[in-house]
């Protein structure tokens, strides 16, 4: 039985130079970087592309870090700012009611 590689990992496998690996790293979806971290790391190590491994480490560390440090971040747009206002309690309290109980007697689940 032959196992096929995920398309993105197969693309990395087919890279012939460090430049091609770098281009792949810069365009690969973050979800693939996280899901297939060990496969990516192994392929970069096999090619001796230590700078690529360092870049992967930095990107994954950034993605795994808490996303809010208490400061507004213009890069993330209006939706993030709205969530930050909720988190800080700055949105009108009349809109912020406790959630109704779920699954109690006679309550829909």
JOBEL-V207736 format. One record per run of one state. SS is the DSSP state (~ for helix, > for strand, _ for the rest). FROM is the first residue (numbers start at 1). LEN is the number of residues. If there is no record, write none. Layout:
[[SS;FROM;LEN] [SS;FROM;LEN]]
//
This chain:
[[_;1;6] [~;7;7] [_;14;4] [~;18;10] [_;28;2] [~;30;6] [_;36;1] [~;37;10] [_;47;3] [~;50;15] [_;65;9] [~;74;15] [_;89;4] [~;93;3] [_;96;14]]
//
